Amino acid sequence: MEPLDLETSQAVILDHSEHPRRYAVPPRFSSSEVAYNPLCGDRYTIYVLVESGVIRDVGFEGHGCAVSKASISMMAERIAGLTGEEARALRKRLTNSLTSNPDPEPEVTGASPLDELQSLLVVRNAPTRIRCALLGWEALARMLGDDS
């Protein structure tokens, strides 16, 4: 999968960083997890409400770079309404797209399209930024009991 063009990707990342979606502690949540990168100091707490196997609400708070904040903002919007399995598949697809040889893109059964998350693919050539883009997704994986 090809990333969006550079200008569009930067605009999406900056918009989510400057105006993060779901940047609040939800009124109710069933679990929370800290996403922390000791190398740069990015630190967020991510909250999810899972009921009957579906992610009903997501929120987050904290601070970090534009890439980490934008990625968590996009994640929070994108996973609300998904099942845990669908969220795991989406995380795996994004992770594979950022860390594997993207040509061809690995198939992930049950993964939905990346949509707006494609803007994060511009960091593939900057290994230190890949960690930023995946920071919140790794915390989500721990919450969902996914160690892969």
PyMOL commands that set and color helices and strands:
alter all, ss='L'
color gray80, all
select helices_A, chain A and resi 6-18+66-79+84-99+115-125+127-143
alter helices_A, ss='H'
color red, helices_A
select strands_A, chain A and resi 31-36+43-51+54-63
alter strands_A, ss='S'
color yellow, strands_A
deselect
rebuild
show_as cartoon
